[in-house]
């Protein structure tokens, strides 16, 4: 493997690690939002005023 190819491979590996962290962070964010949505849906009081 040439030095240039090895350098490019290392760059791609670093970028891949960064993107994996981004995906993991987004998965955590989605899980938190889904849990919050579930909680709010079950514990929210009905709105006053009725239909207009």
PDB file as gemmi writes it, atoms N, CA and C in Angstrom:
CRYST1    1.000    1.000    1.000  90.00  90.00  90.00 P 1                      
ATOM      1  N   UNK A   1       0.858  -1.167   0.000  1.00  0.00           N  
ATOM      2  CA  UNK A   1       0.000   0.000   0.000  1.00  0.00           C  
ATOM      3  C   UNK A   1       0.911   1.240   0.000  1.00  0.00           C  
ATOM      4  N   UNK A   2       0.579   2.157  -0.831  1.00  0.00           N  
ATOM      5  CA  UNK A   2       1.356   3.383  -0.929  1.00  0.00           C  
ATOM      6  C   UNK A   2       1.054   4.295   0.261  1.00  0.00           C  
ATOM      7  N   UNK A   3       1.988   5.184   0.552  1.00  0.00           N  
ATOM      8  CA  UNK A   3       1.827   6.099   1.684  1.00  0.00           C  
ATOM      9  C   UNK A   3       0.579   6.964   1.528  1.00  0.00           C  
ATOM     10  N   UNK A   4       0.317   7.408   0.307  1.00  0.00           N  
ATOM     11  CA  UNK A   4      -0.864   8.239   0.056  1.00  0.00           C  
ATOM     12  C   UNK A   4      -2.148   7.457   0.322  1.00  0.00           C  
ATOM     13  N   UNK A   5      -2.195   6.205  -0.097  1.00  0.00           N  
ATOM     14  CA  UNK A   5      -3.370   5.361   0.148  1.00  0.00           C  
ATOM     15  C   UNK A   5      -3.554   5.096   1.642  1.00  0.00           C  
ATOM     16  N   UNK A   6      -2.455   4.873   2.346  1.00  0.00           N  
ATOM     17  CA  UNK A   6      -2.521   4.639   3.791  1.00  0.00           C  
ATOM     18  C   UNK A   6      -3.051   5.881   4.508  1.00  0.00           C  
ATOM     19  N   UNK A   7      -2.590   7.053   4.095  1.00  0.00           N  
ATOM     20  CA  UNK A   7      -3.056   8.304   4.687  1.00  0.00           C  
ATOM     21  C   UNK A   7      -4.545   8.499   4.426  1.00  0.00           C  
ATOM     22  N   UNK A   8      -4.971   8.215   3.205  1.00  0.00           N  
ATOM     23  CA  UNK A   8      -6.401   8.358   2.863  1.00  0.00           C  
ATOM     24  C   UNK A   8      -7.250   7.367   3.655  1.00  0.00           C  
ATOM     25  N   UNK A   9      -6.751   6.155   3.817  1.00  0.00           N  
ATOM     26  CA  UNK A   9      -7.466   5.148   4.607  1.00  0.00           C  
ATOM     27  C   UNK A   9      -7.632   5.625   6.040  1.00  0.00           C  
ATOM     28  N   UNK A  10      -6.585   6.186   6.629  1.00  0.00           N  
ATOM     29  CA  UNK A  10      -6.655   6.692   7.998  1.00  0.00           C  
ATOM     30  C   UNK A  10      -7.673   7.821   8.102  1.00  0.00           C  
ATOM     31  N   UNK A  11      -7.682   8.725   7.120  1.00  0.00           N  
ATOM     32  CA  UNK A  11      -8.661   9.818   7.106  1.00  0.00           C  
ATOM     33  C   UNK A  11     -10.078   9.271   7.063  1.00  0.00           C  
ATOM     34  N   UNK A  12     -10.296   8.264   6.238  1.00  0.00           N  
ATOM     35  CA  UNK A  12     -11.629   7.672   6.126  1.00  0.00           C  
ATOM     36  C   UNK A  12     -12.036   6.959   7.408  1.00  0.00           C  
ATOM     37  N   UNK A  13     -11.094   6.315   8.069  1.00  0.00           N  
ATOM     38  CA  UNK A  13     -11.400   5.649   9.334  1.00  0.00           C  
ATOM     39  C   UNK A  13     -11.791   6.670  10.403  1.00  0.00           C  
ATOM     40  N   UNK A  14     -11.086   7.790  10.432  1.00  0.00           N  
ATOM     41  CA  UNK A  14     -11.414   8.852  11.394  1.00  0.00           C  
ATOM     42  C   UNK A  14     -12.793   9.423  11.108  1.00  0.00           C  
ATOM     43  N   UNK A  15     -13.080   9.680   9.835  1.00  0.00           N  
ATOM     44  CA  UNK A  15     -14.399  10.204   9.444  1.00  0.00           C  
ATOM     45  C   UNK A  15     -15.496   9.197   9.786  1.00  0.00           C  
ATOM     46  N   UNK A  16     -15.233   7.927   9.574  1.00  0.00           N  
ATOM     47  CA  UNK A  16     -16.205   6.884   9.897  1.00  0.00           C  
ATOM     48  C   UNK A  16     -16.508   6.872  11.393  1.00  0.00           C  
ATOM     49  N   UNK A  17     -15.488   7.007  12.226  1.00  0.00           N  
ATOM     50  CA  UNK A  17     -15.684   7.067  13.677  1.00  0.00           C  
ATOM     51  C   UNK A  17     -16.536   8.277  14.054  1.00  0.00           C  
ATOM     52  N   UNK A  18     -16.247   9.414  13.428  1.00  0.00           N  
ATOM     53  CA  UNK A  18     -17.020  10.630  13.712  1.00  0.00           C  
ATOM     54  C   UNK A  18     -18.488  10.445  13.347  1.00  0.00           C  
ATOM     55  N   UNK A  19     -18.730   9.867  12.188  1.00  0.00           N  
ATOM     56  CA  UNK A  19     -20.109   9.659  11.745  1.00  0.00           C  
ATOM     57  C   UNK A  19     -20.840   8.649  12.629  1.00  0.00           C  
ATOM     58  N   UNK A  20     -20.142   7.638  13.099  1.00  0.00           N  
ATOM     59  CA  UNK A  20     -20.759   6.676  14.012  1.00  0.00           C  
ATOM     60  C   UNK A  20     -21.173   7.355  15.317  1.00  0.00           C  
ATOM     61  N   UNK A  21     -20.349   8.288  15.806  1.00  0.00           N  
ATOM     62  CA  UNK A  21     -20.707   9.033  17.023  1.00  0.00           C  
ATOM     63  C   UNK A  21     -21.935   9.902  16.774  1.00  0.00           C  
ATOM     64  N   UNK A  22     -22.010  10.520  15.600  1.00  0.00           N  
ATOM     65  CA  UNK A  22     -23.167  11.350  15.258  1.00  0.00           C  
ATOM     66  C   UNK A  22     -24.436  10.504  15.259  1.00  0.00           C  
ATOM     67  N   UNK A  23     -24.373   9.343  14.649  1.00  0.00           N  
ATOM     68  CA  UNK A  23     -25.543   8.451  14.592  1.00  0.00           C  
ATOM     69  C   UNK A  23     -25.930   8.000  15.997  1.00  0.00           C  
ATOM     70  N   UNK A  24     -24.953   7.657  16.824  1.00  0.00           N  
ATOM     71  CA  UNK A  24     -25.246   7.233  18.191  1.00  0.00           C  
ATOM     72  C   UNK A  24     -25.896   8.374  18.976  1.00  0.00           C  
ATOM     73  N   UNK A  25     -25.391   9.594  18.823  1.00  0.00           N  
ATOM     74  CA  UNK A  25     -25.975  10.751  19.506  1.00  0.00           C  
ATOM     75  C   UNK A  25     -27.412  10.975  19.056  1.00  0.00           C  
ATOM     76  N   UNK A  26     -27.654  10.846  17.773  1.00  0.00           N  
ATOM     77  CA  UNK A  26     -29.014  11.023  17.265  1.00  0.00           C  
ATOM     78  C   UNK A  26     -29.945   9.933  17.783  1.00  0.00           C  
ATOM     79  N   UNK A  27     -29.449   8.711  17.897  1.00  0.00           N  
ATOM     80  CA  UNK A  27     -30.267   7.621  18.429  1.00  0.00           C  
ATOM     81  C   UNK A  27     -30.658   7.909  19.874  1.00  0.00           C  
ATOM     82  N   UNK A  28     -29.730   8.438  20.648  1.00  0.00           N  
ATOM     83  CA  UNK A  28     -30.033   8.809  22.036  1.00  0.00           C  
ATOM     84  C   UNK A  28     -31.065   9.930  22.059  1.00  0.00           C  
ATOM     85  N   UNK A  29     -30.885  10.940  21.229  1.00  0.00           N  
ATOM     86  CA  UNK A  29     -31.846  12.047  21.159  1.00  0.00           C  
ATOM     87  C   UNK A  29     -33.243  11.544  20.811  1.00  0.00           C  
ATOM     88  N   UNK A  30     -33.335  10.653  19.851  1.00  0.00           N  
ATOM     89  CA  UNK A  30     -34.626  10.107  19.447  1.00  0.00           C  
ATOM     90  C   UNK A  30     -35.264   9.334  20.589  1.00  0.00           C  
ATOM     91  N   UNK A  31     -34.473   8.532  21.293  1.00  0.00           N  
ATOM     92  CA  UNK A  31     -35.003   7.757  22.412  1.00  0.00           C  
ATOM     93  C   UNK A  31     -35.529   8.683  23.512  1.00  0.00           C  
ATOM     94  N   UNK A  32     -34.786   9.749  23.804  1.00  0.00           N  
ATOM     95  CA  UNK A  32     -35.227  10.708  24.824  1.00  0.00           C  
ATOM     96  C   UNK A  32     -36.531  11.379  24.400  1.00  0.00           C  
ATOM     97  N   UNK A  33     -36.601  11.809  23.151  1.00  0.00           N  
ATOM     98  CA  UNK A  33     -37.816  12.476  22.665  1.00  0.00           C  
ATOM     99  C   UNK A  33     -39.015  11.536  22.654  1.00  0.00           C  
ATOM    100  N   UNK A  34     -38.789  10.283  22.288  1.00  0.00           N  
ATOM    101  CA  UNK A  34     -39.895   9.313  22.281  1.00  0.00           C  
ATOM    102  C   UNK A  34     -40.388   9.063  23.708  1.00  0.00           C  
ATOM    103  N   UNK A  35     -39.462   8.976  24.651  1.00  0.00           N  
ATOM    104  CA  UNK A  35     -39.861   8.769  26.042  1.00  0.00           C  
ATOM    105  C   UNK A  35     -40.618   9.978  26.577  1.00  0.00           C  
ATOM    106  N   UNK A  36     -40.135  11.172  26.271  1.00  0.00           N  
ATOM    107  CA  UNK A  36     -40.821  12.385  26.707  1.00  0.00           C  
ATOM    108  C   UNK A  36     -42.210  12.475  26.079  1.00  0.00           C  
ATOM    109  N   UNK A  37     -42.313  12.139  24.812  1.00  0.00           N  
ATOM    110  CA  UNK A  37     -43.603  12.181  24.127  1.00  0.00           C  
ATOM    111  C   UNK A  37     -44.572  11.188  24.747  1.00  0.00           C  
ATOM    112  N   UNK A  38     -44.076  10.006  25.058  1.00  0.00           N  
ATOM    113  CA  UNK A  38     -44.915   8.991  25.681  1.00  0.00           C  
ATOM    114  C   UNK A  38     -45.400   9.468  27.047  1.00  0.00           C  
ATOM    115  N   UNK A  39     -44.493  10.038  27.832  1.00  0.00           N  
ATOM    116  CA  UNK A  39     -44.843  10.523  29.163  1.00  0.00           C  
ATOM    117  C   UNK A  39     -45.881  11.633  29.065  1.00  0.00           C  
ATOM    118  N   UNK A  40     -45.658  12.588  28.174  1.00  0.00           N  
ATOM    119  CA  UNK A  40     -46.585  13.716  28.048  1.00  0.00           C  
ATOM    120  C   UNK A  40     -47.941  13.257  27.534  1.00  0.00           C  
ATOM    121  N   UNK A  41     -47.952  12.276  26.671  1.00  0.00           N  
ATOM    122  CA  UNK A  41     -49.213  11.781  26.138  1.00  0.00           C  
ATOM    123  C   UNK A  41     -50.056  11.101  27.196  1.00  0.00           C  
ATOM    124  N   UNK A  42     -49.422  10.461  28.167  1.00  0.00           N  
ATOM    125  CA  UNK A  42     -50.155   9.733  29.210  1.00  0.00           C  
ATOM    126  C   UNK A  42     -50.545  10.624  30.384  1.00  0.00           C  
ATOM    127  N   UNK A  43     -49.794  11.686  30.636  1.00  0.00           N  
ATOM    128  CA  UNK A  43     -49.978  12.475  31.838  1.00  0.00           C  
ATOM    129  C   UNK A  43     -50.489  13.886  31.586  1.00  0.00           C  
ATOM    130  N   UNK A  44     -50.817  14.191  30.379  1.00  0.00           N  
ATOM    131  CA  UNK A  44     -51.277  15.542  30.073  1.00  0.00           C  
ATOM    132  C   UNK A  44     -52.767  15.659  30.423  1.00  0.00           C  
ATOM    133  N   UNK A  45     -53.119  16.730  31.079  1.00  0.00           N  
ATOM    134  CA  UNK A  45     -54.521  16.988  31.434  1.00  0.00           C  
ATOM    135  C   UNK A  45     -55.273  17.444  30.193  1.00  0.00           C  
ATOM    136  N   UNK A  46     -56.540  17.083  30.085  1.00  0.00           N  
ATOM    137  CA  UNK A  46     -57.332  17.548  28.938  1.00  0.00           C  
ATOM    138  C   UNK A  46     -57.427  19.073  28.918  1.00  0.00           C  
ATOM    139  N   UNK A  47     -57.522  19.623  27.712  1.00  0.00           N  
ATOM    140  CA  UNK A  47     -57.628  21.068  27.578  1.00  0.00           C  
ATOM    141  C   UNK A  47     -59.032  21.537  27.988  1.00  0.00           C  
ATOM    142  N   UNK A  48     -59.064  22.697  28.585  1.00  0.00           N  
ATOM    143  CA  UNK A  48     -60.358  23.298  28.943  1.00  0.00           C  
ATOM    144  C   UNK A  48     -60.915  24.055  27.756  1.00  0.00           C  
ATOM    145  N   UNK A  49     -62.180  24.236  27.709  1.00  0.00           N  
ATOM    146  CA  UNK A  49     -62.780  25.059  26.666  1.00  0.00           C  
ATOM    147  C   UNK A  49     -63.567  24.280  25.654  1.00  0.00           C  
ATOM    148  N   UNK A  50     -63.256  23.027  25.442  1.00  0.00           N  
ATOM    149  CA  UNK A  50     -64.015  22.214  24.512  1.00  0.00           C  
ATOM    150  C   UNK A  50     -63.796  22.603  23.066  1.00  0.00           C  
ATOM    151  N   UNK A  51     -64.606  22.048  22.169  1.00  0.00           N  
ATOM    152  CA  UNK A  51     -64.475  22.304  20.740  1.00  0.00           C  
ATOM    153  C   UNK A  51     -65.116  23.615  20.372  1.00  0.00           C  
ATOM    154  N   UNK A  52     -64.542  24.250  19.368  1.00  0.00           N  
ATOM    155  CA  UNK A  52     -65.079  25.545  18.901  1.00  0.00           C  
ATOM    156  C   UNK A  52     -65.895  25.354  17.670  1.00  0.00           C  
TER     157      UNK A  52                                                      
END                                                                             
